Amino acid sequence: MMSRLLITIVLQGFLLQLQFGTSFSELSASLCGHAFRNRCTCGKTRISDAEPESFVVNCTNAGFTNTSALEHLPMDTQHLIFVGNNISVLPGNIFGDQDHTPNLKVVDMSNNAIKEIRGKAYHHVSSVEQLFLDHNELSLSPMKSGVENHRHPRMFSNFVNLRSLHLTNAFRDNSPSNLVNDLHDIFVNSNLSLLIKLHLEQNELTGFSDQMVFCDLPSLMDLHLGDNFLRGLHFNITCLHHLRFLDLQRNRITRLSKSDLAMLDTFPARGQSLTVDFSGNPFCDCQDLLAWLKTTKVIVRRKESLSCTHSSAAQSNSKDDAYQHVSCTTLHTSVTSTSIDNAAQGFHSGTALSLVLVSLAIIAFAILFIYRKRINFKPRGQGSLLDTVSRKVQYTTIEHHEEEVDV
């Protein structure tokens, strides 16, 4: 009897556990509603340890090909994760005609292969503070045929409380060169007056024709422009009175002019802390930058990793122009790469050493010329001393140059 009772209790416990687990899964799906077809999970959870618990709708890699389910978001939704689907077009009113999600704070629609955001796609988003559209294929300008126009300058105009906008790798590859102009029009027309963080990394941006491109974002604090094709600081940042971080790492900046550096110094001059990141740029003209690093109160992140490729001081007419007017494209055989910190300390001693080496080289060539007959007398099959030295120097230069390029 006891054994039979024990078996019965164990079986009942197992069935309850199985039923509870199934019910929990069904409960999570039921909280989403029938429109989500059991593809998503919904309920209270923590996105990270630093954030409080919130009601999250998670539709990651759920196989959606349209946004119709989003019209039926649960009223308690605070955080929408709708990523890894295949949504080529965002139609009008993706969240429906009525504002039924008054607590919605975060919308993440990254990695959905979105090509077009139609006018009025985002309505009833006045409560949203963070928008993620990273890793999509957005087009803001007419296609080659000129028939389709994907450009809607007011696409973000209803995000009146938006604090953070993420557009990393958001635009299609080989986007037209006027992408930067389209972005400017969006900033002007969307009235993103409360925006604090803007991410535009990995978008192949080459420059900004309008220097005031970011001036319509008066609250901007963090501007992320890393991993683009920018060649300088060719836009105004003094209009950004709250800017605290400027990310320009891994671009194609070869030189920062005195006016660029002076613009950065306006921030600490008015009592405002500013951090910049120039790491991973191919600097080739460093005199102004070296002098600035010694005196500036701007915080330069990873400055110990900065390097400058420049022509040898011995090739210049004077030490004053050793770093000036240098074209990186003409330095294939005479470049040296020097840590900026070391270069700042060793510029004068390096110049003196170069002069000594040049003098010794002249003396050596004079001796070789005087005794050239004796030196050139050699057994068959061996090169002259001058040939041997030349070959050694050439290979050493190539080896060092390749290492610098890899870094």
ZAMARZA-138997 format. One record per residue (C-alpha): y, x negated, z; residue number from 1. Coordinates in pm, 1 decimal. Each point is the difference from the previous one (the first is absolute). Layout:
% residues N
<node v="Y" u="X" w="Z" resi="NUM"/>
...
END
This chain:
% residues 407
<node v="0.0" u="0.0" w="0.0" resi="1"/>
<node v="242.0" u="-274.7" w="94.5" resi="2"/>
<node v="-67.6" u="-190.1" w="-321.0" resi="3"/>
<node v="45.2" u="313.5" w="-211.3" resi="4"/>
<node v="328.0" u="76.7" w="178.5" resi="5"/>
<node v="121.0" u="-355.8" w="-53.4" resi="6"/>
<node v="-77.4" u="17.9" w="-372.1" resi="7"/>
<node v="184.2" u="330.5" w="-24.6" resi="8"/>
<node v="310.4" u="-144.3" w="168.8" resi="9"/>
<node v="0.0" u="-306.2" w="-227.9" resi="10"/>
<node v="-33.1" u="215.4" w="-312.3" resi="11"/>
<node v="279.5" u="229.5" w="111.4" resi="12"/>
<node v="223.9" u="-299.0" w="68.4" resi="13"/>
<node v="-73.4" u="-145.9" w="-341.6" resi="14"/>
<node v="76.1" u="330.5" w="-171.1" resi="15"/>
<node v="324.8" u="37.2" w="194.5" resi="16"/>
<node v="104.8" u="-353.0" w="-93.5" resi="17"/>
<node v="-80.1" u="62.3" w="-366.4" resi="18"/>
<node v="182.1" u="332.2" w="8.0" resi="19"/>
<node v="300.0" u="-153.7" w="175.7" resi="20"/>
<node v="24.3" u="-284.4" w="-252.8" resi="21"/>
<node v="-21.1" u="237.9" w="-293.0" resi="22"/>
<node v="249.1" u="234.6" w="161.9" resi="23"/>
<node v="243.9" u="-285.8" w="56.6" resi="24"/>
<node v="-12.4" u="-96.8" w="-368.0" resi="25"/>
<node v="33.3" u="360.2" w="-105.2" resi="26"/>
<node v="284.8" u="48.4" w="244.9" resi="27"/>
<node v="190.3" u="-294.7" w="-148.6" resi="28"/>
<node v="-46.2" u="141.3" w="-350.1" resi="29"/>
<node v="87.7" u="351.5" w="109.6" resi="30"/>
<node v="327.3" u="-123.0" w="147.0" resi="31"/>
<node v="95.0" u="-108.8" w="-353.2" resi="32"/>
<node v="-68.3" u="340.4" w="-153.5" resi="33"/>
<node v="-208.4" u="117.1" w="-295.0" resi="34"/>
<node v="241.9" u="-144.6" w="-258.8" resi="35"/>
<node v="-111.5" u="-353.5" w="89.4" resi="36"/>
<node v="-366.3" u="82.1" w="-76.4" resi="37"/>
<node v="-137.5" u="-207.3" w="287.9" resi="38"/>
<node v="127.5" u="-320.3" w="-164.0" resi="39"/>
<node v="248.0" u="-91.5" w="273.8" resi="40"/>
<node v="7.4" u="-42.6" w="374.7" resi="41"/>
<node v="264.9" u="167.0" w="211.0" resi="42"/>
<node v="87.6" u="-18.7" w="366.2" resi="43"/>
<node v="173.3" u="-190.6" w="274.9" resi="44"/>
<node v="-44.1" u="-376.6" w="-12.2" resi="45"/>
<node v="182.0" u="-331.5" w="33.6" resi="46"/>
<node v="96.2" u="-187.1" w="-315.3" resi="47"/>
<node v="53.2" u="-314.4" w="206.8" resi="48"/>
<node v="5.8" u="-102.1" w="364.5" resi="49"/>
<node v="378.5" u="-24.7" w="-15.4" resi="50"/>
<node v="44.4" u="361.4" w="-110.1" resi="51"/>
<node v="-56.5" u="319.0" w="197.4" resi="52"/>
<node v="-269.8" u="246.7" w="-94.1" resi="53"/>
<node v="92.6" u="223.1" w="-294.0" resi="54"/>
<node v="-156.4" u="263.3" w="-224.0" resi="55"/>
<node v="-129.3" u="-186.8" w="-305.5" resi="56"/>
<node v="-128.4" u="134.8" w="-330.4" resi="57"/>
<node v="-204.9" u="-280.4" w="-156.7" resi="58"/>
<node v="-105.9" u="40.1" w="-364.3" resi="59"/>
<node v="-88.2" u="-360.5" w="-83.0" resi="60"/>
<node v="-208.7" u="-44.5" w="-317.5" resi="61"/>
<node v="-70.3" u="372.9" w="2.5" resi="62"/>
<node v="-26.5" u="37.6" w="-378.0" resi="63"/>
<node v="298.9" u="229.5" w="-48.2" resi="64"/>
<node v="147.4" u="20.0" w="-351.3" resi="65"/>
<node v="290.5" u="229.2" w="88.5" resi="66"/>
<node v="216.9" u="79.5" w="299.9" resi="67"/>
<node v="-70.9" u="373.7" w="34.9" resi="68"/>
<node v="-165.5" u="-47.7" w="340.2" resi="69"/>
<node v="324.5" u="-140.1" w="141.0" resi="70"/>
<node v="159.3" u="343.2" w="-29.3" resi="71"/>
<node v="-228.8" u="103.5" w="286.7" resi="72"/>
<node v="54.1" u="-279.5" w="251.1" resi="73"/>
<node v="-62.6" u="106.0" w="361.0" resi="74"/>
<node v="322.6" u="97.7" w="171.5" resi="75"/>
<node v="-48.3" u="-267.7" w="268.3" resi="76"/>
<node v="-23.4" u="-286.6" w="-251.5" resi="77"/>
<node v="206.8" u="-301.6" w="101.2" resi="78"/>
<node v="-161.4" u="-276.5" w="-205.3" resi="79"/>
<node v="-139.3" u="52.3" w="-352.1" resi="80"/>
<node v="-227.0" u="-269.7" w="-144.7" resi="81"/>
<node v="-71.0" u="92.7" w="-361.5" resi="82"/>
<node v="-103.9" u="-330.3" w="-157.2" resi="83"/>
<node v="-259.4" u="-130.4" w="-244.6" resi="84"/>
<node v="-12.4" u="315.4" w="-211.4" resi="85"/>
<node v="81.1" u="44.7" w="-369.8" resi="86"/>
<node v="323.2" u="197.2" w="-32.0" resi="87"/>
<node v="187.7" u="-92.0" w="-318.5" resi="88"/>
<node v="280.3" u="256.1" w="42.6" resi="89"/>
<node v="173.5" u="139.9" w="306.6" resi="90"/>
<node v="112.6" u="351.8" w="-100.6" resi="91"/>
<node v="280.6" u="199.4" w="157.0" resi="92"/>
<node v="-33.4" u="105.5" w="362.8" resi="93"/>
<node v="-316.0" u="-189.0" w="88.0" resi="94"/>
<node v="30.2" u="129.9" w="357.4" resi="95"/>
<node v="49.4" u="360.4" w="-106.8" resi="96"/>
<node v="293.9" u="238.2" w="-22.1" resi="97"/>
<node v="33.2" u="45.8" w="374.5" resi="98"/>
<node v="74.0" u="-254.1" w="270.2" resi="99"/>
<node v="-318.2" u="38.9" w="203.2" resi="100"/>
<node v="-26.7" u="-361.1" w="129.9" resi="101"/>
<node v="311.6" u="-44.8" w="216.0" resi="102"/>
<node v="-155.1" u="-293.5" w="190.3" resi="103"/>
<node v="-97.9" u="-212.4" w="-301.8" resi="104"/>
<node v="124.1" u="-356.6" w="63.0" resi="105"/>
<node v="-207.8" u="-232.4" w="-220.5" resi="106"/>
<node v="-113.7" u="50.7" w="-360.3" resi="107"/>
<node v="-227.0" u="-268.5" w="-147.4" resi="108"/>
<node v="-85.7" u="55.2" w="-367.7" resi="109"/>
<node v="-84.5" u="-359.6" w="-89.1" resi="110"/>
<node v="-256.9" u="-108.6" w="-257.9" resi="111"/>
<node v="-25.5" u="334.3" w="-179.5" resi="112"/>
<node v="73.3" u="-120.8" w="-356.7" resi="113"/>
<node v="315.9" u="214.9" w="2.7" resi="114"/>
<node v="190.0" u="-39.1" w="-327.3" resi="115"/>
<node v="259.2" u="274.2" w="28.3" resi="116"/>
<node v="190.0" u="170.8" w="279.4" resi="117"/>
<node v="151.2" u="312.7" w="-146.6" resi="118"/>
<node v="326.1" u="155.2" w="110.8" resi="119"/>
<node v="-18.2" u="188.9" w="330.0" resi="120"/>
<node v="-344.9" u="-143.4" w="75.2" resi="121"/>
<node v="102.6" u="-69.5" w="356.6" resi="122"/>
<node v="144.3" u="314.2" w="158.3" resi="123"/>
<node v="-12.5" u="92.7" w="367.6" resi="124"/>
<node v="-19.3" u="-361.7" w="115.4" resi="125"/>
<node v="310.6" u="-7.6" w="217.0" resi="126"/>
<node v="-204.2" u="-113.0" w="302.0" resi="127"/>
<node v="-172.3" u="-293.0" w="-177.9" resi="128"/>
<node v="104.7" u="-344.7" w="123.1" resi="129"/>
<node v="-244.5" u="-227.2" w="-186.4" resi="130"/>
<node v="-109.9" u="22.4" w="-363.8" resi="131"/>
<node v="-263.7" u="-229.3" w="-153.9" resi="132"/>
<node v="-46.0" u="-12.2" w="-378.1" resi="133"/>
<node v="-144.0" u="-351.6" w="-21.7" resi="134"/>
<node v="-236.4" u="-108.8" w="-278.7" resi="135"/>
<node v="62.3" u="278.1" w="-249.1" resi="136"/>
<node v="98.9" u="-5.3" w="-369.8" resi="137"/>
<node v="336.0" u="173.9" w="7.8" resi="138"/>
<node v="215.9" u="11.8" w="-309.4" resi="139"/>
<node v="368.6" u="78.9" w="42.2" resi="140"/>
<node v="115.1" u="-25.5" w="-361.7" resi="141"/>
<node v="-92.6" u="162.7" w="-334.7" resi="142"/>
<node v="-326.2" u="-105.0" w="-160.3" resi="143"/>
<node v="8.5" u="-188.3" w="-330.3" resi="144"/>
<node v="-11.5" u="327.8" w="-189.6" resi="145"/>
<node v="312.9" u="111.6" w="180.0" resi="146"/>
<node v="-153.3" u="344.0" w="50.5" resi="147"/>
<node v="-110.1" u="-26.6" w="360.6" resi="148"/>
<node v="266.7" u="-72.8" w="256.9" resi="149"/>
<node v="-121.0" u="-80.4" w="348.5" resi="150"/>
<node v="341.1" u="-87.1" w="136.4" resi="151"/>
<node v="113.0" u="224.0" w="285.6" resi="152"/>
<node v="280.7" u="-170.8" w="193.6" resi="153"/>
<node v="-15.0" u="260.3" w="277.3" resi="154"/>
<node v="-374.8" u="-29.2" w="63.4" resi="155"/>
<node v="58.3" u="-99.0" w="364.1" resi="156"/>
<node v="306.7" u="214.6" w="65.3" resi="157"/>
<node v="-181.3" u="239.9" w="234.4" resi="158"/>
<node v="-109.4" u="-278.8" w="235.5" resi="159"/>
<node v="315.9" u="37.9" w="204.5" resi="160"/>
<node v="-151.7" u="-169.5" w="306.2" resi="161"/>
<node v="-192.3" u="-273.8" w="-181.3" resi="162"/>
<node v="0.2" u="-330.0" w="192.2" resi="163"/>
<node v="-259.4" u="-203.1" w="-189.4" resi="164"/>
<node v="-76.7" u="-2.2" w="-374.8" resi="165"/>
<node v="-295.0" u="-204.4" w="-127.5" resi="166"/>
<node v="-9.6" u="-69.3" w="-374.8" resi="167"/>
<node v="-210.9" u="-316.8" w="-8.6" resi="168"/>
<node v="-161.9" u="-40.3" w="-343.3" resi="169"/>
<node v="92.6" u="363.2" w="-61.0" resi="170"/>
<node v="104.5" u="-25.5" w="-364.7" resi="171"/>
<node v="-216.3" u="-46.2" w="-304.9" resi="172"/>
<node v="-62.6" u="-350.3" w="-132.0" resi="173"/>
<node v="247.2" u="-118.5" w="-261.7" resi="174"/>
<node v="255.9" u="257.6" w="108.8" resi="175"/>
<node v="314.4" u="-4.7" w="-213.6" resi="176"/>
<node v="275.6" u="-240.0" w="95.1" resi="177"/>
<node v="229.2" u="286.9" w="93.9" resi="178"/>
<node v="-225.2" u="84.7" w="294.9" resi="179"/>
<node v="261.0" u="-151.1" w="229.5" resi="180"/>
<node v="265.2" u="232.0" w="-141.7" resi="181"/>
<node v="-226.7" u="298.7" w="54.2" resi="182"/>
<node v="-56.3" u="-107.0" w="359.4" resi="183"/>
<node v="373.5" u="-25.2" w="51.6" resi="184"/>
<node v="48.2" u="353.6" w="-131.7" resi="185"/>
<node v="-266.8" u="121.1" w="241.2" resi="186"/>
<node v="172.5" u="-164.7" w="295.4" resi="187"/>
<node v="334.8" u="148.4" w="-101.0" resi="188"/>
<node v="-123.8" u="353.5" w="-65.2" resi="189"/>
<node v="-257.9" u="36.7" w="275.2" resi="190"/>
<node v="248.3" u="-47.9" w="284.7" resi="191"/>
<node v="-233.6" u="-212.9" w="211.2" resi="192"/>
<node v="269.2" u="-54.5" w="259.4" resi="193"/>
<node v="-243.2" u="-47.2" w="291.3" resi="194"/>
<node v="-242.7" u="-237.0" w="-174.7" resi="195"/>
<node v="-75.0" u="-306.3" w="213.9" resi="196"/>
<node v="-288.1" u="-172.0" w="-183.3" resi="197"/>
<node v="-45.1" u="-40.6" w="-375.0" resi="198"/>
<node v="-306.5" u="-169.1" w="-151.8" resi="199"/>
<node v="19.4" u="-100.0" w="-367.2" resi="200"/>
<node v="-250.1" u="-286.4" w="-9.1" resi="201"/>
<node v="-221.1" u="-78.6" w="-303.3" resi="202"/>
<node v="199.4" u="197.0" w="-257.6" resi="203"/>
<node v="85.5" u="-282.7" w="-244.8" resi="204"/>
<node v="371.8" u="45.5" w="69.5" resi="205"/>
<node v="199.3" u="-265.0" w="-187.2" resi="206"/>
<node v="350.9" u="76.5" w="121.3" resi="207"/>
<node v="261.1" u="266.3" w="60.6" resi="208"/>
<node v="271.9" u="69.0" w="-255.2" resi="209"/>
<node v="204.4" u="184.6" w="261.3" resi="210"/>
<node v="77.6" u="-224.1" w="296.0" resi="211"/>
<node v="59.3" u="307.3" w="215.9" resi="212"/>
<node v="-354.2" u="130.9" w="-57.0" resi="213"/>
<node v="-81.0" u="33.0" w="372.3" resi="214"/>
<node v="344.1" u="96.9" w="126.0" resi="215"/>
<node v="-84.8" u="371.4" w="-4.1" resi="216"/>
<node v="-248.3" u="-62.3" w="281.6" resi="217"/>
<node v="248.2" u="-42.3" w="286.9" resi="218"/>
<node v="-257.2" u="-4.5" w="282.7" resi="219"/>
<node v="-237.0" u="-251.4" w="-162.5" resi="220"/>
<node v="-131.0" u="-262.0" w="242.2" resi="221"/>
<node v="-306.2" u="-150.9" w="-171.7" resi="222"/>
<node v="-4.3" u="-75.0" w="-374.1" resi="223"/>
<node v="-332.4" u="-125.6" w="-138.1" resi="224"/>
<node v="18.6" u="-154.1" w="-349.0" resi="225"/>
<node v="-284.6" u="-251.1" w="20.7" resi="226"/>
<node v="-242.1" u="-77.9" w="-284.7" resi="227"/>
<node v="239.1" u="91.9" w="-280.7" resi="228"/>
<node v="160.0" u="-206.4" w="-279.2" resi="229"/>
<node v="349.9" u="-31.9" w="148.8" resi="230"/>
<node v="180.6" u="-324.9" w="-82.5" resi="231"/>
<node v="277.9" u="19.8" w="254.5" resi="232"/>
<node v="195.6" u="206.2" w="247.2" resi="233"/>
<node v="189.1" u="188.5" w="-268.8" resi="234"/>
<node v="82.1" u="314.3" w="194.0" resi="235"/>
<node v="242.2" u="89.9" w="275.3" resi="236"/>
<node v="-131.8" u="26.3" w="354.2" resi="237"/>
<node v="327.6" u="-18.8" w="191.5" resi="238"/>
<node v="27.8" u="377.9" w="-42.4" resi="239"/>
<node v="-316.9" u="38.8" w="208.9" resi="240"/>
<node v="157.5" u="-9.8" w="343.1" resi="241"/>
<node v="-329.7" u="43.6" w="184.3" resi="242"/>
<node v="-216.2" u="-241.7" w="-200.1" resi="243"/>
<node v="-222.4" u="-210.7" w="225.0" resi="244"/>
<node v="-276.7" u="-126.8" w="-232.4" resi="245"/>
<node v="1.7" u="-103.7" w="-366.7" resi="246"/>
<node v="-336.1" u="-85.5" w="-155.4" resi="247"/>
<node v="19.4" u="-207.5" w="-319.5" resi="248"/>
<node v="-322.1" u="-197.2" w="34.8" resi="249"/>
<node v="-209.4" u="-96.8" w="-301.8" resi="250"/>
<node v="258.0" u="76.8" w="-267.5" resi="251"/>
<node v="130.1" u="-237.5" w="-270.0" resi="252"/>
<node v="312.2" u="-122.6" w="174.5" resi="253"/>
<node v="85.8" u="-354.7" w="-106.0" resi="254"/>
<node v="343.6" u="-20.0" w="155.8" resi="255"/>
<node v="223.5" u="173.3" w="253.0" resi="256"/>
<node v="368.3" u="-49.7" w="-75.0" resi="257"/>
<node v="269.2" u="-67.4" w="257.4" resi="258"/>
<node v="126.1" u="355.2" w="-43.7" resi="259"/>
<node v="-351.6" u="137.6" w="65.2" resi="260"/>
<node v="-29.6" u="-201.2" w="319.6" resi="261"/>
<node v="352.9" u="92.2" w="107.3" resi="262"/>
<node v="-91.7" u="366.3" w="-42.7" resi="263"/>
<node v="-293.2" u="-46.5" w="238.1" resi="264"/>
<node v="228.5" u="-167.2" w="253.7" resi="265"/>
<node v="226.5" u="305.3" w="15.6" resi="266"/>
<node v="-259.2" u="171.9" w="219.8" resi="267"/>
<node v="-1.3" u="-241.2" w="297.5" resi="268"/>
<node v="375.4" u="-39.9" w="-50.5" resi="269"/>
<node v="42.6" u="366.2" w="91.8" resi="270"/>
<node v="-245.4" u="-25.3" w="289.2" resi="271"/>
<node v="-300.6" u="137.4" w="-187.1" resi="272"/>
<node v="-342.9" u="-163.8" w="11.6" resi="273"/>
<node v="-160.7" u="-52.8" w="-341.7" resi="274"/>
<node v="-345.1" u="-137.2" w="-82.7" resi="275"/>
<node v="-90.0" u="-108.8" w="-354.4" resi="276"/>
<node v="-321.5" u="-120.3" w="-161.5" resi="277"/>
<node v="23.6" u="-227.6" w="-307.2" resi="278"/>
<node v="-348.7" u="-149.4" w="26.6" resi="279"/>
<node v="-209.9" u="-43.0" w="-313.2" resi="280"/>
<node v="294.3" u="-41.7" w="-239.3" resi="281"/>
<node v="17.5" u="-290.7" w="-250.0" resi="282"/>
<node v="331.3" u="-151.2" w="110.7" resi="283"/>
<node v="116.8" u="-284.9" w="-222.0" resi="284"/>
<node v="366.0" u="-35.5" w="104.8" resi="285"/>
<node v="28.4" u="-47.5" w="372.6" resi="286"/>
<node v="320.5" u="-175.8" w="95.1" resi="287"/>
<node v="184.3" u="317.5" w="98.4" resi="288"/>
<node v="-308.7" u="142.3" w="168.9" resi="289"/>
<node v="-60.6" u="-316.0" w="205.0" resi="290"/>
<node v="357.8" u="-9.6" w="122.6" resi="291"/>
<node v="-11.5" u="370.3" w="83.7" resi="292"/>
<node v="-324.1" u="-27.3" w="199.1" resi="293"/>
<node v="162.7" u="-254.9" w="231.2" resi="294"/>
<node v="289.7" u="225.3" w="96.5" resi="295"/>
<node v="-94.6" u="363.9" w="-53.6" resi="296"/>
<node v="-65.0" u="245.5" w="281.0" resi="297"/>
<node v="-213.4" u="213.8" w="-229.9" resi="298"/>
<node v="-365.1" u="-6.0" w="108.9" resi="299"/>
<node v="-207.5" u="-145.9" w="-284.5" resi="300"/>
<node v="-362.1" u="102.2" w="36.3" resi="301"/>
<node v="-260.0" u="-268.4" w="-84.4" resi="302"/>
<node v="269.9" u="-249.0" w="-93.6" resi="303"/>
<node v="-238.9" u="-286.5" w="78.3" resi="304"/>
<node v="-206.0" u="109.9" w="-301.6" resi="305"/>
<node v="292.2" u="-8.0" w="-243.1" resi="306"/>
<node v="-20.6" u="-270.6" w="-264.0" resi="307"/>
<node v="226.4" u="-119.9" w="-274.3" resi="308"/>
<node v="-98.8" u="-152.9" w="-330.0" resi="309"/>
<node v="275.5" u="-224.1" w="-130.5" resi="310"/>
<node v="64.7" u="-299.6" w="-221.9" resi="311"/>
<node v="-11.6" u="-346.0" w="149.1" resi="312"/>
<node v="330.4" u="-118.7" w="143.1" resi="313"/>
<node v="-37.0" u="-316.6" w="-206.4" resi="314"/>
<node v="40.3" u="205.0" w="-315.5" resi="315"/>
<node v="339.9" u="133.0" w="105.2" resi="316"/>
<node v="331.2" u="-171.2" w="-49.0" resi="317"/>
<node v="84.8" u="26.3" w="369.4" resi="318"/>
<node v="-148.2" u="129.9" w="320.2" resi="319"/>
<node v="238.4" u="296.0" w="-9.6" resi="320"/>
<node v="-161.7" u="155.3" w="-303.9" resi="321"/>
<node v="-360.2" u="-89.3" w="79.9" resi="322"/>
<node v="-88.4" u="365.0" w="61.6" resi="323"/>
<node v="249.6" u="160.9" w="-233.6" resi="324"/>
<node v="-35.1" u="132.0" w="-354.8" resi="325"/>
<node v="-375.6" u="-42.7" w="4.2" resi="326"/>
<node v="-209.9" u="208.1" w="-235.9" resi="327"/>
<node v="-348.5" u="59.6" w="135.6" resi="328"/>
<node v="-136.7" u="27.3" w="-353.0" resi="329"/>
<node v="90.3" u="-362.3" w="-81.1" resi="330"/>
<node v="-163.7" u="-169.3" w="296.4" resi="331"/>
<node v="-357.9" u="-27.6" w="-124.4" resi="332"/>
<node v="-39.0" u="-375.6" w="45.9" resi="333"/>
<node v="258.6" u="-90.0" w="261.4" resi="334"/>
<node v="-23.6" u="264.3" w="270.0" resi="335"/>
<node v="-54.5" u="-59.2" w="368.2" resi="336"/>
<node v="-53.5" u="273.5" w="254.7" resi="337"/>
<node v="160.5" u="-52.0" w="338.8" resi="338"/>
<node v="-1.6" u="207.6" w="314.1" resi="339"/>
<node v="347.5" u="139.8" w="50.4" resi="340"/>
<node v="8.5" u="-112.1" w="360.3" resi="341"/>
<node v="-100.8" u="-354.7" w="-96.8" resi="342"/>
<node v="239.3" u="-0.8" w="-291.9" resi="343"/>
<node v="288.1" u="106.4" w="221.1" resi="344"/>
<node v="-64.6" u="-300.6" w="227.8" resi="345"/>
<node v="-92.9" u="-253.0" w="-265.7" resi="346"/>
<node v="231.9" u="64.3" w="-291.7" resi="347"/>
<node v="228.7" u="-300.7" w="59.8" resi="348"/>
<node v="-280.0" u="-239.3" w="96.2" resi="349"/>
<node v="-197.2" u="116.2" w="-305.3" resi="350"/>
<node v="292.7" u="-78.9" w="-227.6" resi="351"/>
<node v="33.7" u="-348.9" w="146.7" resi="352"/>
<node v="-372.7" u="-61.3" w="-35.4" resi="353"/>
<node v="13.1" u="111.9" w="-362.8" resi="354"/>
<node v="276.4" u="-251.2" w="-73.7" resi="355"/>
<node v="-206.0" u="-277.3" w="159.9" resi="356"/>
<node v="-304.3" u="97.1" w="-206.4" resi="357"/>
<node v="205.8" u="3.4" w="-318.8" resi="358"/>
<node v="130.3" u="-350.2" w="79.4" resi="359"/>
<node v="-351.1" u="-129.2" w="66.5" resi="360"/>
<node v="-120.7" u="158.0" w="-323.0" resi="361"/>
<node v="273.9" u="-179.0" w="-198.2" resi="362"/>
<node v="-93.8" u="-333.5" w="159.9" resi="363"/>
<node v="-368.9" u="61.3" w="-69.0" resi="364"/>
<node v="62.9" u="79.0" w="-366.2" resi="365"/>
<node v="216.5" u="-311.9" w="-30.2" resi="366"/>
<node v="-284.3" u="-213.8" w="136.6" resi="367"/>
<node v="-249.0" u="169.3" w="-231.4" resi="368"/>
<node v="227.0" u="-65.6" w="-297.0" resi="369"/>
<node v="38.8" u="-370.0" w="85.7" resi="370"/>
<node v="-374.0" u="-52.5" w="52.2" resi="371"/>
<node v="-118.5" u="255.7" w="-254.3" resi="372"/>
<node v="-207.7" u="-249.6" w="-201.7" resi="373"/>
<node v="-188.5" u="-120.2" w="305.5" resi="374"/>
<node v="-63.1" u="356.0" w="124.8" resi="375"/>
<node v="-113.3" u="132.6" w="-338.1" resi="376"/>
<node v="-262.4" u="-277.2" w="-29.6" resi="377"/>
<node v="-312.6" u="186.6" w="115.1" resi="378"/>
<node v="-374.4" u="18.2" w="-59.4" resi="379"/>
<node v="-114.4" u="243.1" w="-271.5" resi="380"/>
<node v="-47.4" u="359.2" w="114.0" resi="381"/>
<node v="257.9" u="-8.6" w="281.8" resi="382"/>
<node v="345.4" u="157.2" w="-15.5" resi="383"/>
<node v="319.3" u="-174.5" w="97.1" resi="384"/>
<node v="133.0" u="24.5" w="354.1" resi="385"/>
<node v="288.7" u="217.1" w="-123.7" resi="386"/>
<node v="-240.8" u="244.9" w="-170.8" resi="387"/>
<node v="-211.6" u="24.6" w="313.7" resi="388"/>
<node v="300.2" u="74.1" w="221.6" resi="389"/>
<node v="133.6" u="259.1" w="-246.4" resi="390"/>
<node v="-327.3" u="187.4" w="-13.2" resi="391"/>
<node v="-30.2" u="4.3" w="378.5" resi="392"/>
<node v="354.1" u="137.6" w="48.9" resi="393"/>
<node v="-52.1" u="266.6" w="-266.1" resi="394"/>
<node v="-322.2" u="135.3" w="150.0" resi="395"/>
<node v="148.3" u="-2.0" w="349.8" resi="396"/>
<node v="299.0" u="201.3" w="-116.6" resi="397"/>
<node v="-217.9" u="259.5" w="-173.7" resi="398"/>
<node v="-227.0" u="33.1" w="302.9" resi="399"/>
<node v="288.4" u="60.1" w="240.9" resi="400"/>
<node v="165.4" u="244.6" w="-238.9" resi="401"/>
<node v="-314.7" u="212.6" w="-26.8" resi="402"/>
<node v="-35.8" u="12.0" w="377.5" resi="403"/>
<node v="357.9" u="123.6" w="35.5" resi="404"/>
<node v="-54.0" u="276.0" w="-254.5" resi="405"/>
<node v="-313.0" u="120.7" w="183.2" resi="406"/>
<node v="188.5" u="22.2" w="328.2" resi="407"/>
END
